């Protein structure tokens, strides 16, 4: 029997795990196998997989999700493999986990708790740690009864109660819940302040065109960020290697600069409260002018991963943002024709390899063409000595024609909406003030 009071956290390094996948009639078909992704998640969390089981059901069992018969089969596999934990590829209710642990005599972890454990391992910045803690506490709150044994009342009303403890008392679990709710409020306030700072930072970059990299976890976003910007980025061949937003300047042709951001990767069935906890981090995606959806085109389930990311984009309010599909790792695709079905309905699409650099120039050209489409053409006459205005027009716009006439520079320029408005204000500020006799 599972010892009461023993913490039922996610697997730690070296733990032996049995994986359980469950397929329902509406489950999407995968090419790599129903529990392959769960196995990679378990490996990332540091567990050693000793067995894998798969079940097909019409609907979840209300008591144990997988049913009593399957629970007995999993329990036998756990005993044979001397497993420390059973990981089920589903979101389970607290009661279902409690019933399964009682039936299997081994700890049970669901998909959400496993992902939260990985996030905790990879949280490096102060903001990421706060976001992970918030998500973990929100997950833990309805599960306190499973986590503790000290549910007896503190104190009491009888004569046998110890001195100083007599009174109405209060269940320890109620104290714990109140402490957790208080900490959750503190975390939300602190993250709201961070989100406000990020909004101000994003506003300060508003005159520049902003591009955000999104994609399924381990699709190669950080590698692409490093390739495009030349900046160092943390790169690892594992799930959820990046949790913090990284923003770098990306210089296109003619020294046109945009800001490129890389953020946390997505995954199918990403827990909703985890998305909510990372609201501040995902701010860069919501305010971006353009999204580069990076897809591992070599993955056998690339189509499902593409749909999963699109679903999360809608969930965070970025469903209407213009985007370019980036078919990454094309060097691992044997037949280039296999890329066409992925791109169908998601144009424009660019095939490239962030690892080798193949196709990067084409991506830059497509991004630049998108920027030009958003720009409007305008003409300006600027005094030759107004270096600040001329530099602004050259830096932010595309100069189509330029001529000099009697100390005045005449320009025809293409500018984005915000830059165009600012350029007009700067030029108007150079005009002489009208005298009192002028109408």
Phi, psi and omega per residue, in radians:
X1 nan 2.491 3.089
X2 -1.145 2.257 -3.123
X3 -1.161 2.201 3.124
X4 -1.148 2.437 3.116
X5 1.607 -0.222 3.122
X6 -1.312 2.285 -3.088
X7 -1.128 2.293 -3.101
X8 -1.819 0.915 -3.127
X9 -1.306 3.101 -3.136
X10 -1.256 2.906 -3.047
X11 -1.049 2.435 3.018
X12 -1.808 3.008 -3.060
X13 -0.942 2.318 3.060
X14 1.529 -0.124 -3.137
X15 -1.239 2.521 3.141
X16 -1.619 2.265 -2.986
X17 -2.222 2.479 2.942
X18 -1.835 2.253 -3.107
X19 -1.765 2.463 3.135
X20 -2.273 2.086 3.046
X21 -1.850 2.558 -3.113
X22 -2.249 2.210 3.119
X23 -1.952 2.349 3.071
X24 -1.994 2.917 -3.118
X25 -0.959 -0.535 -3.117
X26 -1.690 0.163 3.129
X27 -1.211 2.389 3.122
X28 -1.181 2.507 3.107
X29 -1.356 2.339 3.120
X30 -2.040 2.615 -3.141
X31 -1.530 -0.551 -3.042
X32 -1.458 -0.157 -3.107
X33 1.908 2.467 -3.005
X34 -1.108 -0.437 -3.076
X35 -1.974 0.157 -3.132
X36 -1.136 -0.761 3.124
X37 -1.142 -0.688 3.091
X38 -1.080 -0.640 3.108
X39 -1.136 -0.690 3.112
X40 -1.187 -0.663 3.073
X41 -1.081 -0.783 3.141
X42 -1.095 -0.721 3.118
X43 -1.111 -0.715 3.109
X44 -1.089 -0.599 3.132
X45 -1.364 -0.118 3.085
X46 1.702 0.200 -3.114
X47 -1.586 2.714 3.047
X48 -1.860 2.072 -3.095
X49 -1.395 2.143 -3.130
X50 -1.860 -0.286 3.119
X51 -2.874 2.703 3.106
X52 -2.340 2.332 3.117
X53 -2.250 2.605 -3.122
X54 -2.287 2.451 3.125
X55 -2.310 2.495 3.025
X56 -1.955 2.240 -3.120
X57 -2.362 2.705 3.038
X58 -1.333 -0.665 -3.138
X59 -2.705 2.783 3.128
X60 -1.157 2.565 3.021
X61 -1.368 2.285 -3.053
X62 -1.108 -0.558 -3.055
X63 -1.511 -0.776 -3.046
X64 -2.212 0.008 -3.113
X65 1.262 -0.786 -3.069
X66 -1.793 -0.109 3.134
X67 1.562 2.713 -3.058
X68 -1.173 -0.656 -3.141
X69 -1.110 -0.803 3.132
X70 -1.188 -0.602 3.110
X71 -1.080 -0.689 3.097
X72 -1.154 -0.675 3.106
X73 -1.133 -0.750 3.121
X74 -1.143 -0.694 3.125
X75 -1.056 -0.706 3.110
X76 -1.136 -0.732 3.109
X77 -1.111 -0.663 3.121
X78 -1.152 -0.690 3.106
X79 -1.169 -0.773 -3.118
X80 -1.110 -0.664 -3.123
X81 -1.578 0.075 -3.102
X82 0.874 0.800 -3.074
X83 -1.327 2.553 3.062
X84 -1.611 -0.372 -3.014
X85 -2.677 2.583 2.994
X86 -1.959 2.229 -3.128
X87 -1.952 2.130 -3.099
X88 -1.897 2.279 -3.062
X89 -1.420 1.121 3.128
X90 -2.872 2.839 3.030
X91 -1.586 2.040 -3.070
X92 -1.820 2.636 3.050
X93 -1.370 2.783 3.092
X94 -0.966 -0.687 -3.136
X95 -1.153 -0.697 3.136
X96 -1.115 -0.745 3.107
X97 -1.108 -0.747 -3.136
X98 -1.081 -0.765 3.141
X99 -1.161 -0.683 3.130
X100 -1.170 -0.727 3.126
X101 -1.111 -0.639 3.110
X102 -1.183 -0.676 -3.098
X103 -1.346 -0.565 -3.028
X104 -1.706 -0.322 -3.084
X105 1.058 0.669 3.114
X106 -2.711 2.700 3.138
X107 -1.149 2.555 3.141
X108 -2.168 2.297 3.132
X109 -2.177 2.335 3.094
X110 -1.657 3.103 -3.043
X111 -1.072 -0.730 -3.099
X112 -1.106 -0.794 -3.116
X113 -1.129 -0.606 3.098
X114 -1.133 -0.792 3.125
X115 -1.115 -0.708 3.112
X116 -1.087 -0.643 3.118
X117 -1.122 -0.713 3.122
X118 -1.146 -0.727 3.104
X119 -1.060 -0.699 3.129
X120 -1.123 -0.641 3.125
X121 -1.157 -0.611 -3.006
X122 -1.746 -0.030 3.135
X123 -1.256 2.064 -3.093
X124 -1.939 -0.720 -3.102
X125 -1.482 2.874 3.109
X126 -1.060 -0.739 -3.119
X127 -1.128 -0.766 -3.138
X128 -1.088 -0.706 3.136
X129 -1.137 -0.682 3.093
X130 -1.104 -0.746 -3.102
X131 -1.158 -0.702 3.117
X132 -1.171 -0.738 3.122
X133 -1.062 -0.738 3.121
X134 -1.059 -0.815 -3.135
X135 -1.106 -0.694 3.140
X136 -1.158 -0.738 3.139
X137 -1.153 -0.679 3.101
X138 -1.144 -0.582 3.069
X139 -1.260 -0.653 -3.053
X140 -1.296 -0.579 -2.985
X141 -0.877 -0.882 -3.137
X142 -1.368 0.008 -3.062
X143 -1.993 0.245 -3.086
X144 -1.069 -0.619 -3.100
X145 -1.064 -0.528 3.127
X146 -1.349 -0.400 -2.971
X147 -1.608 -0.311 -3.004
X148 -2.308 2.719 3.053
X149 -1.864 -0.331 -3.041
X150 -1.403 1.157 -3.137
X151 -1.705 0.003 3.109
X152 -1.229 2.766 3.140
X153 -1.260 2.415 3.057
X154 -1.400 2.176 -3.141
X155 1.408 -2.747 -3.134
X156 2.892 -3.084 -3.091
X157 -1.908 -0.126 -3.080
X158 -1.359 2.889 3.138
X159 -1.219 -0.381 -3.084
X160 -1.393 -0.108 -3.128
X161 -1.170 2.599 -3.121
X162 -1.212 2.677 3.119
X163 -1.051 2.318 3.131
X164 1.596 -0.112 -3.140
X165 -2.003 -0.041 -3.119
X166 -1.229 2.465 -3.125
X167 2.604 -3.081 -3.083
X168 -1.074 -0.501 3.128
X169 1.252 3.053 3.134
X170 -2.759 2.373 3.110
X171 -1.046 2.416 3.129
X172 -1.052 -0.619 -3.126
X173 -1.095 -0.573 3.107
X174 -1.210 -0.650 3.057
X175 -1.088 -0.799 -3.128
X176 -1.068 -0.746 -3.139
X177 -1.089 -0.721 3.135
X178 -1.132 -0.699 3.108
X179 -1.133 -0.702 3.127
X180 -1.140 -0.764 -3.142
X181 -1.095 -0.665 3.119
X182 -1.130 -0.750 3.127
X183 -1.158 -0.664 3.105
X184 -1.068 -0.744 3.103
X185 -1.094 -0.726 3.115
X186 -1.072 -0.775 3.138
X187 -1.120 -0.715 3.135
X188 -1.110 -0.693 3.114
X189 -1.120 -0.793 -3.113
X190 -1.138 -0.703 3.124
X191 -1.228 -0.546 3.066
X192 -1.115 -0.688 3.102
X193 -1.142 -0.701 3.099
X194 -1.128 -0.713 3.119
X195 -1.082 -0.694 3.113
X196 -1.113 -0.695 3.105
X197 -1.133 -0.695 3.123
X198 -1.139 -0.646 3.093
X199 -1.107 -0.691 3.103
X200 -1.159 -0.682 3.099
X201 -1.110 -0.736 3.115
X202 -1.118 -0.660 3.115
X203 -1.134 -0.612 3.140
X204 -1.185 -0.397 3.102
X205 -1.686 0.080 -3.042
X206 -0.959 -0.710 3.125
X207 -1.075 -0.426 3.111
X208 -1.569 2.648 3.089
X209 -1.292 2.311 -3.092
X210 -2.004 2.381 -3.124
X211 -2.207 2.380 -3.136
X212 -2.100 2.337 3.063
X213 -1.574 2.204 3.043
X214 -2.285 2.829 3.110
X215 2.897 2.994 3.079
X216 -1.124 2.617 3.138
X217 -1.000 2.413 -3.137
X218 1.194 0.461 3.097
X219 -1.447 -0.231 3.122
X220 1.842 0.392 -3.103
X221 -1.135 -0.798 -3.109
X222 -1.149 -0.642 3.081
X223 -1.108 -0.707 3.128
X224 -1.191 -0.689 3.086
X225 -1.018 -0.804 3.129
X226 -1.123 -0.692 -3.137
X227 -1.143 -0.731 -3.059
X228 -1.358 -0.616 -3.023
X229 -1.819 -0.299 -3.084
X230 1.339 0.025 -3.122
X231 -1.504 2.693 3.084
X232 -1.262 2.458 3.094
X233 -2.507 2.579 3.118
X234 -1.264 2.108 -3.088
X235 -2.207 2.231 3.090
X236 -2.606 2.491 3.136
X237 -1.475 1.217 3.122
X238 -2.684 2.837 -3.109
X239 -1.286 2.447 3.085
X240 0.968 0.771 3.096
X241 -1.212 -0.505 -3.112
X242 -1.976 2.124 3.043
X243 -1.994 -0.363 -3.081
X244 -1.728 2.519 3.081
X245 -1.256 2.280 3.056
X246 -2.033 2.168 -3.140
X247 -2.062 2.228 -3.113
X248 -2.338 2.701 3.071
X249 -1.384 2.325 3.138
X250 -2.080 2.045 -3.090
X251 -1.701 2.093 3.116
X252 -1.622 -2.961 3.115
X253 -1.044 2.676 3.136
X254 1.025 0.523 3.079
X255 1.022 0.533 3.066
X256 -1.428 2.182 -3.033
X257 -1.899 2.362 3.013
X258 -2.225 2.881 3.077
X259 -1.803 2.235 -3.084
X260 -2.003 2.238 -3.088
X261 -2.099 2.417 3.039
X262 -2.032 2.413 -3.088
X263 -2.429 -2.980 -3.049
X264 -1.037 2.467 3.106
X265 -1.351 2.754 3.129
X266 -1.767 2.970 3.111
X267 -2.710 2.757 3.137
X268 -1.133 2.575 -3.132
X269 0.941 0.682 3.089
X270 -1.096 2.194 -3.079
X271 -0.961 2.330 -3.075
X272 -1.082 -0.718 -3.118
X273 -1.222 -0.386 3.058
X274 -1.256 -0.715 3.057
X275 -1.062 -0.742 3.134
X276 -1.117 -0.676 -3.137
X277 -1.144 -0.569 -3.113
X278 -1.654 0.461 -3.131
X279 -1.017 -0.758 -3.111
X280 -1.113 -0.736 3.139
X281 -1.124 -0.681 -3.093
X282 -1.393 0.022 3.092
X283 -1.000 -0.671 -3.132
X284 -1.055 -0.590 3.137
X285 -1.260 -0.731 -3.073
X286 -1.156 -0.597 -3.051
X287 -1.694 0.022 -3.088
X288 -1.168 2.574 3.046
X289 -1.349 -0.486 -3.085
X290 -2.585 2.467 3.086
X291 -1.959 2.296 2.976
X292 -1.764 1.861 3.141
X293 -1.490 1.822 -3.081
X294 -1.536 2.144 -3.099
X295 -2.137 2.321 3.027
X296 -1.312 1.661 -3.043
X297 -1.203 -0.291 -3.136
X298 -1.503 -0.154 -3.078
X299 -1.320 2.399 -3.114
X300 -1.108 -0.421 3.124
X301 -1.893 0.596 -3.096
X302 -1.016 -0.675 -3.105
X303 -1.121 -0.722 3.116
X304 -1.186 -0.668 3.118
X305 -1.146 -0.677 3.094
X306 -1.050 -0.812 -3.133
X307 -1.131 -0.644 -3.137
X308 -1.124 -0.718 3.131
X309 -1.187 -0.728 3.116
X310 -1.057 -0.635 3.126
X311 -1.132 -0.734 3.133
X312 -1.193 -0.649 3.108
X313 -1.040 -0.730 3.084
X314 -1.133 -0.700 -3.102
X315 -1.086 -0.628 -3.095
X316 -1.626 0.065 3.082
X317 1.546 0.339 -3.141
X318 -1.992 0.340 -3.092
X319 -1.139 -0.478 -3.104
X320 -1.660 0.022 -3.127
X321 -1.271 2.337 3.100
X322 -0.997 2.481 3.126
X323 -2.555 2.755 3.088
X324 -2.079 2.266 3.111
X325 -1.451 2.162 -3.141
X326 -1.869 1.903 -3.137
X327 -1.493 1.536 -3.049
X328 -1.410 2.872 3.131
X329 1.070 0.614 -3.130
X330 -1.168 -0.335 3.113
X331 -1.208 -0.251 3.113
X332 -1.693 -0.009 3.141
X333 -1.638 2.120 -3.058
X334 -1.175 -0.778 -3.096
X335 -2.013 1.996 3.136
X336 -0.985 -0.422 3.130
X337 -1.146 -0.354 3.120
X338 -1.188 -0.275 -3.127
X339 -1.401 -0.383 -3.057
X340 -1.084 -0.782 3.121
X341 -1.066 -0.554 3.113
X342 -1.192 -0.680 -3.101
X343 -1.363 -0.367 -3.089
X344 -1.034 2.123 -3.139
X345 1.489 -0.005 -3.128
X346 -2.239 0.567 3.111
X347 -1.278 2.591 -0.008
X348 -1.337 2.619 3.117
X349 -2.336 2.495 -3.125
X350 -2.258 2.231 3.065
X351 -1.607 2.295 -3.138
X352 -2.719 3.039 3.010
X353 -2.236 1.918 3.110
X354 -1.133 -0.430 -3.120
X355 -1.279 -0.788 -3.074
X356 -1.686 -0.364 -3.094
X357 1.658 -0.099 3.117
X358 -1.075 2.243 3.084
X359 1.487 -0.060 -3.112
X360 -1.129 -0.694 3.128
X361 -1.074 -0.667 3.109
X362 -1.133 -0.698 3.105
X363 -1.091 -0.766 3.126
X364 -1.049 -0.697 3.135
X365 -1.138 -0.707 -3.132
X366 -1.180 -0.722 3.112
X367 -1.122 -0.760 3.135
X368 -1.097 -0.704 3.114
X369 -1.110 -0.655 3.105
X370 -1.131 -0.706 3.128
X371 -1.119 -0.751 -3.127
X372 -1.107 -0.606 3.129
X373 -1.099 -0.539 -3.118
X374 -1.458 -0.200 -3.081
X375 -1.535 2.659 3.087
X376 -2.001 2.670 -3.110
X377 -1.594 2.412 3.139
X378 -2.582 2.724 3.114
X379 -2.020 2.467 -3.122
X380 -2.377 2.591 2.974
X381 -2.107 2.011 -2.993
X382 -2.184 2.319 3.062
X383 -0.966 2.436 -3.093
X384 -1.037 -0.420 -3.135
X385 -1.481 -0.083 -3.123
X386 -1.481 1.240 -3.045
X387 -1.082 -0.616 -3.102
X388 -1.138 -0.746 -3.133
X389 -1.192 -0.765 -3.141
X390 -1.106 -0.670 3.123
X391 -1.164 -0.665 3.123
X392 -1.104 -0.797 -3.131
X393 -1.099 -0.673 -3.133
X394 -1.266 -0.590 -3.082
X395 -1.357 -0.755 -3.024
X396 -1.662 -0.370 -3.059
X397 -2.024 3.092 3.056
X398 -1.936 1.942 -3.093
X399 -1.383 2.048 -3.119
X400 -1.558 -0.598 3.131
X401 -2.670 2.531 -3.135
X402 -2.580 2.331 3.120
X403 -2.534 2.769 -3.122
X404 -2.029 2.410 3.127
X405 -2.634 1.866 3.017
X406 0.951 0.891 3.076
X407 1.381 0.123 3.134
X408 -2.119 2.389 3.101
X409 -1.751 2.111 3.079
X410 -1.731 2.218 -3.083
X411 -2.284 2.531 2.926
X412 -2.035 2.068 -2.941
X413 -2.275 2.595 2.981
X414 -1.838 2.241 -3.091
X415 -2.400 2.654 3.012
X416 -1.226 2.862 -3.077
X417 -0.948 -0.841 -3.108
X418 -1.185 -0.734 3.136
X419 -1.174 -0.620 3.132
X420 -1.123 -0.789 3.123
X421 -1.086 -0.719 -3.137
X422 -1.182 -0.699 3.132
X423 -1.087 -0.699 3.125
X424 -1.101 -0.716 3.117
X425 -1.130 -0.694 -3.126
X426 -1.159 -0.708 3.139
X427 -1.215 -0.715 3.129
X428 -1.087 -0.574 3.137
X429 -1.185 -0.331 3.133
X430 -1.458 -0.298 -3.095
X431 -1.216 2.501 3.130
X432 -1.170 2.554 3.095
X433 -1.160 2.371 3.115
X434 -1.156 2.500 3.100
X435 -1.345 2.921 -3.083
X436 -1.106 -0.413 -3.121
X437 -1.515 -0.092 -3.123
X438 -1.627 2.481 3.131
X439 -1.538 nan nan
